[in-house]
């Protein structure tokens, strides 16, 4: 659905036709299509991006959305930083969001004003660190959760600090049990298991960007991201919504791709992918999830029966919690 096709303001939520809106347009100044790195001298701009995001929230609500989901790090956008200190990286630290700052409050107010639930990824500034934050706000502007990506992936680990495992939570909402993870968290059993085991009905799989399916970007290509989202759906028996700059998608609990849009479709003409589901049919617990095969008991069995010849510790840095200092990165760049 194009934004220009909106005809009426959002009315009362219909549980039988619960509509989620997945943002796929790029943040302000971020190159498009992904994974373009030609910035044309531009920089991330959190103020303009928040204002643009609020316009998308408003338009989604006008189009009947009950829930609006943004890609990973959409505020102010993803970053691929070169080694060493750079103007782009230095500026990025200035474009982060601190909870309860002006831009944070604008987003929370937008959820309340337009009566929509809101999930968004943001560069979260806490003291001397920046995290890959993910927020869940209800339609009254209440903060349900703020979490940080447990283990930033690849080169992300050179900039962003680690979250904590206690933040892997699923939330009971008026429309069912909802959980969320970011990008390659969907590749780690230590992360997917904990969320699956909490009986989701709806899952937000936020990826930062996704090119067309025929664009080869190695392990970050859209085929891989979509495969992760599809597997997550079928293992958990859960509706999976994948917002990403460029290609966005929705998977049914049986793994079927029910709707998608590729990056080559104009992101300004069609900046949002919509999909509706029947939440009135949800049971109190998602019984599709096989509690015998994927239960905590099964995890203990795996631990007990783990083959002795396979090392249980990969190396001395395995799962080491990492905190990267912004002050240090301003001097030396990403910390390898």
Residue, then its C-alpha position, 0 to 999 in steps of 0.5 A: x500500500x502506498x502512503x498516498x492511498x490512505x483515505x481515512x483516519x485510524x479508527x478502533x482496533x479490530x482484533x480480527x484485522x490487526x494491521x502492522x506497518x513495516x517501514x522500508x524507506x531509508x532514514x534521512x541522508x542514508x544512501x539508497x539502495x542498500x548497501x550503497x556507501x556513496x554518501x555524496x558528502x552527507x551525514x546522518x541527521x537524527x533530528x530530520x530522521x525523527x521528523x521523517x519517522x513521525x510523518x511515516x507513523x502518522x501516515x501509517x495510522x491514517x492507513x489503518x495501522x495498529x502497529x508500526x515497526x522500524x528497521x534496526x538502527x533506523x534512528x539515525x540509520x545504519x553505519x559502516x565505519x572505516x578504520x580509524x577516526x573519521x568525520x562520519x563516525x564522529x558525527x554518528x555519535x552526535x546523532x544518537x538518542x538518549x532515552x528521555x531526550x527531545x527526539x525520544x520524547x517525540x517518538x513516544x508522543x507520536x505513538x500516543x498521538x496516533x494510537x499505534x504501538x511502536x517498535x523502533x531501532x535506534x543508536x542508544x547513547x548511555x554514558x560513554x557507550x552506544x548500543x543497538x537499541x530496540x524499543x517497544x512503546x504501546x499506543x498510549x505512549x507507555x514504554x514496554x521495553x528498551x533492549x540492546x542487541x545482545x551481541x552486535x554482529x561482525x564489524x558492529x562489534x567494533x562500535x556498539x557495546x553488548x546488551x544483556x541476556x535478561x532483555x530477551x523478553x516476550x510481552x503480553x499485549x492486548x493483541x497477543x504475545x509479542x517478542x523482538x530481535x535484531x538482525x543476526x540475533x536470529x542466527x544465534x540459538x542462544x538468542x532465538x531459543x530464549x524468545x521462542x520458549x516464551x510462546x510468541x504470537x507475533x515477532x518483530x525481526x528487525x533488519x537494518x537493510x536488505x537489497x533485492x534478492x539478486x544482489x550478492x552481498x555475501x552473508x548479508x544478502x536478502x536471501x540469508x535474512x529472509x531465510x532466518x526470518x522464515x526459519x524463525x517463523x516455522x520453528x516458533x509457529x509465529x507470525x514474523x514481520x521483517x522491517x528493513x530498509x529496502x526489502x521487507x517481508x512477512x512470514x506466516x507461522x508455517x513459514x509461508x512468505x505471505x507478502x514482501x516488497x523488494x528494494x528496487x520498488x521506489x521507497x518513497x512512493x511505497x515506503x511502508x509494507x502493510x499486512x493484517x492478521x487475525x489476532x482474535x484467534x490467538x490462544x493464551x499460549x502459542x501451542x504451535x511451538x513444540x514444548x517437548x522438542x524445544x523446551x528448557x528440558x531439551x536444553x538440559x538434555x543437550x548439555x548433559x549429553x553433549x559429545x565429550x570430544x567437542x570442546x565446550x569452550x571455543x576460546x578465551x574470548x567466547x561470549x566475552x561481554x564487550x563495552x566500547x568507549x565512545x571517547x576512545x573511538x573518537x581518538x582511534x576509530x572503531x575498536x577492532 
